[in-house]
């Protein structure tokens, strides 16, 4: 007989199964399967597909396969309900969200068990992490609904939101998207993942139970075809997607030119950096949470362990010992550390990628896992930074180990990925942690911790991890619209530049043919051609000129790191120099046929704009979010990097200044395409820029055919953002072309904005020029 003393010595666990009868009883109430939830009621199921328990392979439910007609019906129900829902006061919507939070808590055990049966994650995780966070999000966003008018004055809901969520955190992803959408006054059509639709359907019943008005929340189940139908459906005003980067690209192209806002939370390959002075035991436990949590099926999983060479041997030994203690098996057992992989298709993908990694020379250290849809916790060593296991998102319990020597090496390896979702940094030297946090290209950085989430802090990535944030003020902003300017007469694409001689008539004198401006120097266009413009000739830039300009912009590494005060001084100096040469610029504008008074007004407005953005350079701050105890969560606005700017035809000086200045005020470098028809107003700024202490390469100017040059910038993988102010067709082209590296875009009709008026400047420009990094710092321990 086993005694207590024996158990304390062996630390063996007996089974501790969670009772699932209440959930299976609920599932049995739908013998014909689940229909969609549309207009406050379930539809009759027609064609259905099987939903299986990943741990056992048994069928637990049948769920309707959504069709385009189902999506149309759901959008119609959401559209019908939206005016009434938005017409409620913020307080009334807050009461509904508060009720949802309370009912989630009241059904918390039911939801946790259902999530575990459907997804395969351990009951401890669904019970202690997922469901409490779901309730937290609805409470948090009930608060935003309450204070919406004072915190976001002038904002309005988008309307109907189409939302597509993944299978790794089915209920939590629902909360991340539904809570802010409803708080803002939007209605929702939600498409849950094919593998894990059940908690979304249960939540729909809970919404009915607590009196959410009909049509405010609609759920259409099905495979990817149902999601595609939702993305393309008429009447959807905003799309939010969480899932793979590949599908994110498809959605970016599919929504190009529609004018619908898009937020994407995509893949990751997050670094887990361990310095030599780190608490090794704590870091090892951090790895458990970083990569073996939810079987590694986490977009921000710390899959790439980067460890200082001096402690690598000790760290790997401790990590392997800890890995062997993990219990892999029945997800409903409260002692289970790792449950089942969500589906055999995903299990096969993990196996295939690991096999490929072994063929490339990786050495595996693995724990144990039972037969079935399970995969053992795995450590892969001898992994090169460019190998499959270090670059591909495995989405399984597989961590790679790579060593480094210096902090600079660690940062270089951490950023050696096309993703940029999260990072975890471990060191007893908090100064070192904060220094590395500032250099890592990731939207979320945890210091001496990992995988901490809260509704009060934004979550989202950089680069191919998508754009937009979920949670916190940033996440709430994504579900609110501010009415933008509308063109009474849309901008028309200018005629293609004419490069043949004789097209321009210039007065005799010294040839002042405008050259390109790249890396702080005037440069002849690679094409060797010029084209006729009012007042003379301008260089006809091409793809190579854009490439050279982007390279020059990337060399200005210090501009984004300098203080806002220092950038402000440069912009004040620029304003001073432009003001001193005001008469010259007025004359240049007048030479284009602009009336003298209008030319003076444009120059004066340009000088004032310089002063305004100089003033904002050191005042556009971040925030400290109220999140978890023992942490301070810093929301830090950071520059995007290199931004391409395609300027409108009208107001050739003011339009150029109004777009370039906010970008550089926030620390970005710019490759600008000035007004195609009147570029000389911008090229005349060369000497102003040269004499204003602006570092070479911060502003680069390439003249020529706007649509051709804008496409090249939009397709360029080293451009992080693209602003386009031109034609409707050009905007669609830019958005579709940006899908390659999923750069952030801002497109608008070039004739819509009154550059002289209040909409010609503002904090919107600064928001567009930045992305928020949330840094979780230990505090008050």
C-alpha positions in Angstrom: 0.0 0.0 0.0 1.3 3.4 -1.0 1.8 5.7 2.0 1.8 9.5 2.3 5.6 9.3 2.9 6.0 7.3 -0.3 4.1 9.9 -2.3 6.1 12.8 -0.8 9.3 11.0 -1.8 8.1 10.1 -5.3 5.9 13.1 -6.0 3.7 10.8 -8.1 0.2 12.0 -8.9 -3.0 10.0 -8.9 -5.7 10.8 -11.4 -7.9 13.8 -10.7 -10.5 13.8 -13.5 -12.9 16.7 -14.0 -16.5 15.7 -14.2 -17.8 16.5 -17.8 -21.3 15.2 -17.5 -23.0 18.6 -17.4 -21.3 19.5 -20.7 -22.0 16.1 -22.4 -25.6 16.4 -21.3 -25.8 19.9 -22.9 -24.3 18.5 -26.1 -26.8 15.7 -26.2 -29.6 18.3 -26.3 -28.6 18.9 -29.9 -28.9 15.5 -31.5 -29.4 17.0 -35.0 -26.5 19.3 -34.6 -26.0 23.0 -34.0 -27.3 25.6 -36.5 -25.9 29.1 -36.8 -26.9 31.8 -34.3 -28.6 34.5 -36.3 -30.9 37.2 -35.1 -31.0 36.0 -31.6 -31.9 32.3 -32.3 -30.3 29.1 -33.6 -31.2 28.2 -37.2 -32.1 24.7 -38.2 -28.9 22.8 -39.1 -28.6 21.7 -42.7 -25.3 20.4 -43.9 -23.1 19.7 -40.9 -19.6 18.6 -40.1 -18.2 16.6 -37.2 -16.5 18.2 -34.1 -14.2 15.8 -32.4 -12.6 15.7 -29.0 -8.9 15.9 -29.8 -7.9 13.8 -26.8 -10.1 10.8 -27.7 -10.9 11.3 -31.3 -14.6 10.8 -30.5 -17.3 12.9 -32.2 -18.9 15.2 -29.6 -21.1 17.4 -31.8 -22.2 18.2 -35.3 -22.1 21.8 -36.4 -23.6 23.6 -39.5 -21.4 24.4 -42.4 -21.9 28.0 -43.2 -22.7 29.1 -46.8 -22.6 32.5 -48.4 -26.4 32.7 -47.9 -26.0 32.1 -44.2 -23.4 34.9 -44.0 -25.8 37.2 -45.9 -28.5 36.4 -43.4 -26.2 37.0 -40.4 -25.0 40.4 -41.8 -28.6 41.4 -42.5 -29.5 40.6 -38.9 -26.5 42.6 -37.6 -27.3 45.5 -39.9 -30.9 45.6 -38.7 -29.9 45.6 -35.0 -27.0 48.1 -35.3 -28.8 51.4 -35.2 -30.7 50.4 -32.1 -27.6 49.1 -30.4 -25.6 52.2 -31.3 -28.5 54.3 -30.2 -28.3 53.1 -26.6 -26.4 55.2 -24.2 -22.9 54.1 -23.2 -24.3 53.3 -19.8 -27.0 51.0 -21.3 -24.4 49.1 -23.4 -22.2 48.9 -20.3 -24.9 47.2 -18.4 -25.2 44.5 -21.1 -21.5 43.9 -21.2 -21.4 43.7 -17.4 -24.2 41.1 -17.5 -22.2 39.1 -20.0 -19.2 39.2 -17.7 -21.3 38.0 -14.7 -22.9 35.2 -16.7 -19.5 34.0 -18.0 -18.4 33.8 -14.3 -21.6 32.0 -13.4 -21.0 29.4 -16.1 -17.3 29.4 -15.8 -16.8 25.7 -15.0 -19.2 24.7 -17.8 -17.3 26.9 -20.3 -13.9 25.6 -19.1 -14.9 21.9 -19.5 -16.5 22.6 -22.9 -13.3 24.4 -24.1 -11.1 21.5 -22.9 -13.3 18.9 -24.6 -13.4 20.9 -27.9 -9.8 22.2 -28.0 -7.7 19.6 -26.0 -6.0 22.1 -23.7 -5.6 21.1 -20.0 -8.6 21.9 -17.8 -6.3 23.9 -15.5 -5.5 26.3 -18.3 -9.1 26.7 -19.5 -10.4 27.0 -15.9 -7.7 29.2 -14.4 -6.5 31.3 -17.4 -8.9 31.4 -20.3 -12.3 31.8 -18.7 -11.2 34.3 -16.1 -9.6 36.4 -18.8 -12.9 36.2 -20.8 -14.8 37.7 -17.9 -12.1 40.3 -17.4 -12.4 41.5 -21.0 -16.2 42.0 -20.7 -15.8 43.8 -17.4 -13.0 46.0 -18.9 -15.0 46.9 -22.0 -18.2 47.5 -20.0 -16.1 50.3 -18.5 -15.1 51.6 -21.9 -18.7 51.7 -23.0 -19.5 53.7 -19.8 -16.9 56.4 -20.5 -16.9 56.3 -24.3 -18.2 59.8 -24.9 -15.6 61.5 -22.6 -12.7 59.3 -23.5 -13.3 59.2 -27.3 -15.2 62.4 -28.1 -16.5 62.5 -31.7 -16.0 58.8 -32.3 -18.7 56.6 -33.7 -19.0 52.8 -34.3 -18.0 51.4 -37.6 -21.3 49.5 -38.0 -21.2 45.7 -38.6 -18.0 44.0 -37.7 -17.0 40.7 -39.4 -14.7 38.8 -37.0 -12.8 35.6 -37.6 -11.1 33.8 -34.7 -8.7 30.8 -34.4 -8.8 27.5 -32.6 -6.1 27.9 -30.1 -8.0 30.2 -27.6 -11.6 29.9 -29.0 -13.5 31.6 -26.2 -10.8 34.1 -25.2 -10.4 35.2 -28.8 -14.1 35.7 -29.0 -13.9 38.0 -25.9 -11.0 39.9 -27.4 -13.0 40.8 -30.4 -16.7 40.9 -29.4 -16.3 42.9 -26.1 -14.7 46.1 -27.7 -16.9 45.8 -30.8 -20.1 45.8 -28.7 -18.8 48.5 -26.3 -18.3 50.8 -29.2 -21.8 50.3 -30.5 -21.0 47.9 -33.4 -22.9 44.7 -34.0 -21.0 41.5 -34.8 -20.9 38.5 -37.2 -18.4 36.0 -35.7 -16.9 33.1 -37.5 -15.3 30.7 -35.0 -12.6 28.2 -36.1 -13.9 25.0 -37.8 -12.1 22.8 -35.2 -13.4 24.6 -32.1 -16.9 26.2 -32.6 -18.6 25.0 -29.4 -17.8 27.6 -26.8 -18.8 30.4 -29.3 -22.2 28.7 -29.6 -22.5 28.3 -25.9 -21.6 31.9 -25.5 -24.4 32.8 -27.9 -26.9 31.0 -25.6 -25.4 32.9 -22.6 -26.0 36.2 -24.5 -29.6 35.3 -25.0 -29.9 34.3 -21.3 -28.7 37.7 -20.2 -30.9 39.7 -22.6 -28.5 40.9 -25.3 -30.8 42.3 -28.1 -31.5 40.1 -31.1 -29.0 40.5 -33.9 -26.3 42.3 -31.9 -24.2 39.0 -31.8 -24.4 36.5 -34.7 -22.3 33.3 -35.1 -21.8 31.5 -38.4 -19.9 28.3 -38.1 -18.0 26.5 -40.9 -14.6 26.1 -42.6 -12.5 28.7 -44.3 -15.0 29.2 -47.1 -17.5 30.7 -44.6 -14.7 33.0 -43.4 -14.0 34.0 -47.0 -17.7 34.7 -47.5 -17.7 37.0 -44.5 -14.7 38.9 -45.6 -16.3 39.6 -49.0 -19.9 40.1 -47.8 -21.7 43.4 -48.6 -22.7 45.3 -45.6 -19.6 44.5 -43.4 -18.0 47.7 -42.2 -14.9 46.3 -40.5 -12.9 43.1 -40.6 -10.9 41.7 -37.7 -8.9 38.5 -38.2 -6.7 36.4 -35.9 -4.9 33.5 -37.6 -2.1 32.5 -39.9 0.0 35.1 -41.8 -0.8 33.4 -45.1 -4.5 33.9 -44.6 -3.9 37.4 -43.4 -2.3 38.2 -46.7 -5.3 36.8 -48.6 -7.6 39.0 -46.5 -5.5 42.1 -47.1 -5.7 41.6 -50.8 -9.4 40.7 -50.7 -10.3 43.9 -48.7 -8.0 46.2 -50.8 -9.9 49.2 -52.1 -13.1 48.5 -50.1 -12.4 51.3 -47.5 -13.1 48.8 -44.7 -10.7 49.0 -41.7 -8.8 45.8 -41.1 -6.9 44.6 -38.1 -4.7 41.5 -38.3 -3.2 39.5 -35.4 -1.1 36.9 -37.1 1.8 34.5 -36.5 4.9 34.7 -34.5 8.3 33.2 -33.8 9.0 34.9 -30.6 12.5 35.0 -29.0 13.0 34.0 -25.3 16.3 35.6 -24.3 18.3 34.4 -21.3 21.3 36.4 -20.2 24.2 35.0 -18.1 23.0 36.7 -15.0 19.4 35.5 -15.2 17.8 33.5 -12.5 18.2 30.2 -14.3 15.5 28.3 -12.4 13.0 31.1 -13.0 13.9 31.2 -16.7 13.4 27.5 -17.0 9.9 27.8 -15.5 9.4 30.7 -17.9 10.1 28.3 -20.8 7.4 26.0 -19.5 4.9 28.9 -19.7 6.4 30.2 -23.0 6.3 27.1 -25.2 4.6 24.2 -23.4 1.6 26.2 -22.4 -1.4 25.2 -24.5 0.8 22.6 -26.2 2.8 25.4 -27.9 -0.3 26.4 -29.8 0.2 30.0 -29.0 1.0 32.7 -31.5 3.3 34.5 -29.1 5.0 31.3 -27.8 8.6 31.8 -26.9 9.7 29.2 -29.4 13.2 30.5 -30.0 15.3 30.2 -26.8 18.4 32.4 -27.1 20.7 31.7 -24.2 24.1 33.2 -23.2 26.9 30.9 -24.1 28.4 31.2 -20.6 25.3 29.5 -19.0 24.0 27.5 -22.0 25.1 24.1 -20.7 23.7 24.6 -17.2 20.5 26.0 -18.6 19.9 23.2 -21.1 20.5 20.6 -18.4 18.0 22.1 -16.1 15.5 22.6 -18.9 15.7 19.0 -20.0 15.2 17.9 -16.4 12.2 20.1 -16.0 10.8 19.0 -19.3 10.8 15.3 -18.3 8.5 16.1 -15.3 5.7 17.4 -17.5 2.6 15.3 -17.6 1.2 14.9 -21.0 -2.2 13.2 -21.3 -5.9 13.5 -20.5 -6.8 17.2 -20.7 -9.6 16.7 -18.2 -7.2 15.5 -15.6 -6.4 18.4 -13.3 -2.8 17.2 -13.0 -2.1 17.3 -16.7 0.4 19.9 -17.9 0.0 19.4 -21.6 -3.1 18.1 -23.4 -3.9 17.1 -26.9 -2.9 18.8 -30.2 -6.1 20.3 -31.6 -6.5 18.1 -34.7 -4.6 15.3 -36.5 -3.9 17.7 -39.4 -2.0 20.0 -37.0 -0.2 17.1 -35.4 1.0 16.0 -38.8 2.3 19.5 -39.6 4.3 19.5 -36.4 5.8 16.2 -37.2 6.7 17.2 -40.7 8.4 20.4 -39.6 10.4 18.6 -36.9 11.4 15.9 -39.4 12.6 18.6 -41.7 14.6 20.2 -38.9 16.2 16.9 -38.0 17.3 16.5 -41.6 18.9 19.9 -41.4 21.0 18.7 -38.4 18.9 19.5 -35.3 19.3 17.3 -32.3 16.1 16.5 -30.4 15.5 16.0 -26.7 11.9 14.9 -26.0 9.6 14.1 -23.2 6.9 11.5 -23.4 3.4 11.6 -24.8 0.6 8.9 -25.1 -0.7 7.5 -28.3 -3.2 9.6 -30.2 -3.3 13.3 -31.0 -0.5 14.2 -28.6 3.0 15.4 -29.2 5.8 15.3 -26.6 7.5 18.5 -25.3 10.6 18.9 -27.4 13.9 20.8 -27.3 15.8 21.2 -30.5 19.5 22.1 -30.3 22.2 22.6 -33.0 19.7 24.7 -34.8 21.0 27.3 -37.2 19.3 30.8 -37.2 18.1 30.3 -40.8 16.9 26.7 -40.4 13.3 25.5 -40.7 12.8 25.1 -36.9 14.1 28.6 -36.2 12.1 30.4 -38.9 8.8 28.6 -39.4 6.0 28.9 -36.9 5.5 25.3 -35.8 2.6 26.0 -33.5 3.5 23.0 -31.3 5.5 22.2 -28.2 8.9 22.6 -29.9 11.5 25.0 -28.7 14.9 25.7 -30.3 18.0 26.6 -28.4 20.6 29.0 -29.9 23.5 30.5 -28.0 24.9 34.1 -28.1 27.8 35.9 -26.6 27.0 39.6 -26.4 23.8 41.6 -25.9 24.2 42.9 -29.5 24.3 39.3 -30.7 21.1 38.6 -28.7 19.3 41.5 -30.3 20.4 40.5 -33.8 19.2 36.9 -33.3 16.0 38.1 -31.7 15.2 40.3 -34.7 16.2 37.7 -37.3 12.7 36.8 -38.1 10.0 38.2 -40.4 7.6 38.2 -37.5 7.4 40.6 -34.5 4.7 39.6 -32.1 6.4 39.2 -28.7 9.6 38.7 -26.8 10.7 37.6 -23.3 13.9 38.9 -21.7 15.5 37.4 -18.7 18.3 39.1 -16.6 18.8 40.3 -13.1 20.0 43.6 -14.6 16.8 45.5 -15.4 18.7 48.2 -17.2 19.9 45.5 -19.7 16.4 44.2 -20.0 15.0 47.6 -20.8 17.8 48.4 -23.3 17.1 45.1 -25.1 13.3 45.7 -24.9 13.7 49.0 -26.8 15.7 47.3 -29.6 13.7 44.1 -30.1 11.1 44.5 -32.9 8.0 43.1 -31.2 4.7 44.5 -30.1 4.8 42.9 -26.6 7.9 42.4 -24.5 7.9 40.6 -21.1 10.7 41.2 -18.7 11.5 38.2 -16.4 8.1 36.9 -17.3 6.2 35.5 -20.2 2.7 35.0 -21.6 1.0 37.5 -19.3 -2.2 39.0 -20.7 -4.7 41.5 -19.4 -7.6 43.4 -21.0 -6.0 46.6 -19.9 -3.0 46.3 -22.2 -2.9 46.1 -26.0 -1.7 42.9 -27.7 -0.5 42.8 -31.2 2.6 42.7 -33.4 5.0 44.3 -35.8 5.9 43.3 -39.3 4.4 40.0 -40.6 2.7 39.5 -37.2 0.1 41.9 -38.4 -1.2 45.3 -37.2 -3.7 46.7 -34.8 -4.0 46.0 -31.1 -6.5 44.1 -29.0 -7.1 45.1 -25.5 -6.5 48.4 -23.7 -7.1 51.8 -25.2 -5.4 50.8 -28.4 -7.8 47.9 -28.9 -10.8 50.0 -28.2 -9.7 52.6 -30.7 -9.7 49.9 -33.5 -13.5 49.6 -33.1 -14.2 53.3 -33.4 -14.3 55.5 -36.4 -13.8 59.2 -36.8 -15.6 60.7 -39.8 -12.9 61.5 -42.4 -13.0 64.0 -45.2 -14.8 63.1 -48.4 -13.9 64.5 -51.8 -16.6 66.3 -53.7 -14.7 65.7 -56.9 -12.3 62.7 -56.6 -8.7 63.1 -57.7 -8.0 62.0 -61.3 -4.8 60.2 -62.2 -2.5 62.7 -63.8 -1.3 62.1 -67.3 1.8 59.9 -67.6 5.1 62.0 -67.6 6.5 62.9 -71.0 10.2 62.2 -71.2 10.7 63.3 -74.8 12.6 66.6 -75.5 10.7 69.8 -76.3 7.8 69.1 -74.0 8.8 72.0 -71.7 9.5 75.6 -72.3 12.0 77.2 -69.9 13.5 80.7 -69.8 17.2 81.0 -70.8 19.6 80.8 -67.9 21.3 78.4 -65.7 19.8 74.9 -65.9 18.1 74.1 -62.6 16.7 70.7 -63.6 15.5 69.2 -60.3 17.3 66.0 -59.3 16.2 63.3 -56.9 17.2 63.7 -53.2 18.6 60.5 -51.7 20.7 60.0 -48.6 21.1 63.8 -48.2 22.5 64.2 -51.8 21.0 65.3 -55.1 21.1 62.4 -57.5 20.4 61.9 -61.1 17.6 59.5 -61.9 18.7 56.0 -62.7 16.5 56.0 -65.8 18.5 58.9 -67.3 15.3 60.6 -68.2 13.6 63.8 -67.1 10.0 65.0 -67.7 8.4 68.3 -68.2 6.7 70.0 -65.3 5.5 73.6 -64.8 8.7 75.7 -64.2 11.2 73.3 -65.7 12.2 69.6 -65.7 12.2 66.9 -63.0 13.9 63.6 -62.8 11.9 60.5 -63.8 12.5 58.1 -61.0 12.3 54.3 -61.3 12.4 51.1 -59.3 16.2 51.4 -58.7 15.9 54.9 -57.4 13.3 53.7 -54.9 15.6 50.9 -53.8 18.4 53.4 -53.3 16.2 55.7 -51.3 14.9 52.9 -49.1 18.5 51.8 -48.4 19.5 55.4 -47.5 16.5 55.6 -45.2 17.5 52.4 -43.4 21.0 53.8 -42.7 19.6 56.5 -40.5 19.5 54.3 -37.4 19.9 57.1 -34.9 16.9 59.3 -35.8 14.3 57.1 -34.3 16.3 56.7 -31.1 16.9 60.4 -30.5 14.7 62.2 -28.1 11.5 64.0 -29.1 13.1 67.2 -27.9 16.0 66.8 -30.3 13.7 66.1 -33.2 11.6 69.1 -32.2 14.7 71.3 -32.4 15.4 70.2 -36.0 11.8 70.8 -37.0 11.8 74.3 -35.4 15.1 75.0 -37.3 13.4 73.8 -40.5 10.5 76.1 -39.9 12.9 79.0 -39.4 14.8 78.3 -42.6 11.6 77.8 -44.6 10.3 81.1 -43.3 13.5 82.9 -44.2 13.0 81.7 -47.8 9.3 82.3 -48.0 9.4 84.7 -50.9 11.4 82.2 -53.0 8.8 79.5 -52.4 5.9 81.8 -53.1 7.6 82.6 -56.4 8.0 79.0 -57.2 4.3 78.3 -56.5 3.3 81.3 -58.5 5.3 79.9 -61.5 3.0 77.0 -61.5 0.1 79.3 -62.2 -1.1 79.6 -58.6 -2.3 83.1 -57.6 0.2 85.0 -55.6 -2.1 85.3 -52.6 -2.8 81.6 -52.6 0.9 80.9 -53.0 1.7 83.0 -49.9 -1.1 81.3 -47.9 0.4 77.9 -48.8 3.9 78.8 -47.7 2.6 80.4 -44.5 0.6 77.3 -43.7 3.6 75.1 -44.4 5.7 77.1 -41.9 3.0 76.9 -39.3 2.8 73.1 -39.9 6.5 72.8 -39.2 6.0 74.6 -35.9 3.0 72.4 -35.0 4.8 69.1 -35.5 7.9 70.4 -33.8 5.7 71.1 -30.8 4.2 67.6 -31.0 7.5 65.8 -31.3 8.1 65.6 -27.6 4.5 65.5 -26.5 3.1 62.4 -28.2 3.4 60.2 -25.2 2.6 56.6 -24.3 0.8 55.4 -21.1 1.2 53.2 -18.1 -1.6 50.6 -18.2 -3.5 49.3 -15.1 -3.0 45.6 -15.5 -1.6 42.9 -13.2 -0.3 43.4 -9.7 3.5 43.3 -9.4 3.9 44.7 -12.9 3.9 48.0 -14.6 2.9 47.8 -18.2 4.4 50.5 -20.4 2.6 51.4 -23.7 5.4 53.0 -25.7 4.7 54.5 -29.2 7.5 53.6 -31.5 8.2 54.7 -35.1 7.3 52.3 -37.8 10.7 52.6 -39.5 10.7 53.6 -43.1 7.5 55.0 -44.5 6.7 55.6 -48.1 4.6 58.7 -48.8 2.8 59.4 -52.1 1.6 63.0 -52.1 -1.6 64.4 -53.7 -1.4 66.6 -56.8 -2.9 69.7 -55.3 -1.1 72.0 -52.8 2.3 70.6 -53.8 4.2 72.2 -51.0 1.7 72.1 -48.2 0.6 68.6 -49.0 4.2 67.3 -49.0 5.0 69.1 -45.7 1.8 67.9 -44.0 2.6 64.3 -44.7 6.3 64.2 -44.3 6.6 66.2 -41.1 4.4 64.0 -38.8 6.3 60.9 -40.0 9.7 62.3 -39.2 8.5 64.0 -36.0 7.8 60.5 -34.7 11.3 59.2 -35.6 10.6 57.6 -39.0 12.6 58.0 -42.2 10.6 58.8 -45.3 10.8 58.1 -49.0 8.4 60.7 -50.5 6.9 60.9 -54.0 5.9 64.6 -54.3 3.1 66.0 -56.5 3.6 64.4 -59.9 2.5 67.5 -61.7 4.3 70.1 -59.6 7.2 68.4 -57.9 9.5 71.4 -57.9 7.8 72.8 -54.8 9.2 69.8 -52.9 12.6 69.6 -54.6 13.2 73.2 -53.7 13.2 72.0 -50.1 16.6 70.3 -50.6 18.6 73.2 -49.4 16.2 73.9 -46.5 16.6 70.3 -45.3 20.4 70.5 -45.8 20.7 73.6 -43.6 18.3 72.5 -40.8 20.5 69.8 -39.2 18.3 67.0 -40.5 20.4 63.8 -40.7 21.0 62.6 -44.2 18.5 60.0 -45.3 15.7 61.0 -43.0 13.9 62.5 -46.0 14.4 61.1 -49.5 12.5 62.5 -52.5 11.9 60.6 -55.7 10.0 62.4 -58.4 8.2 60.7 -61.3 5.0 58.8 -62.1 3.2 58.5 -58.7 1.3 55.2 -59.4 4.4 53.4 -60.6 6.7 54.6 -57.8 3.9 54.0 -55.2 3.5 50.4 -56.3 7.2 49.8 -56.0 7.2 51.2 -52.4 4.1 49.2 -51.5 5.7 46.0 -52.7 9.1 46.7 -51.0 9.6 44.4 -48.0 11.9 46.9 -46.2 9.2 49.6 -46.1 7.1 49.4 -42.9 4.3 51.8 -43.8 2.8 53.3 -46.9 0.7 56.5 -47.1 -1.0 57.1 -50.4 -3.1 60.2 -51.2 -4.3 59.9 -54.8 -6.9 58.1 -56.8 -9.4 55.4 -55.7 -7.7 52.9 -58.1 -4.3 53.8 -56.7 -5.4 53.2 -53.2 -6.7 49.7 -54.0 -3.4 49.0 -55.8 -1.3 50.1 -52.8 -3.4 48.1 -50.3 -3.1 44.9 -52.4 0.6 45.4 -53.0 1.3 45.9 -49.3 0.2 42.3 -48.5 3.7 41.0 -49.3 5.1 42.1 -45.9 1.8 43.2 -44.4 2.9 46.8 -44.1 0.6 49.3 -42.5 -1.2 51.5 -45.1 -3.1 54.8 -45.0 -4.9 55.5 -48.3 -7.1 58.4 -49.1 -8.5 60.3 -52.0 -6.0 63.0 -52.7 -8.7 65.6 -53.2 -10.6 64.9 -50.0 -8.6 66.7 -47.4 -8.4 70.5 -47.0 -4.8 70.8 -46.2 -5.3 74.4 -45.0 -8.0 73.5 -42.5 -8.0 71.6 -39.2 -8.0 68.2 -41.0 -4.7 69.1 -42.5 -2.9 68.2 -39.3 -3.6 66.4 -36.1 -2.9 63.5 -33.8 -4.3 61.1 -36.3 -1.2 61.7 -38.4 1.0 60.9 -35.4 -1.0 57.7 -34.6 -0.5 56.6 -38.2 3.2 57.2 -37.9 3.7 55.0 -34.8 3.0 51.5 -33.4 2.6 50.7 -29.7 5.0 48.4 -27.9 3.7 47.1 -24.6 6.5 46.3 -22.1 5.7 44.3 -19.0 8.1 45.3 -16.2 8.3 43.8 -12.7 7.2 46.4 -10.3 6.6 46.5 -6.6 7.6 43.0 -5.8 
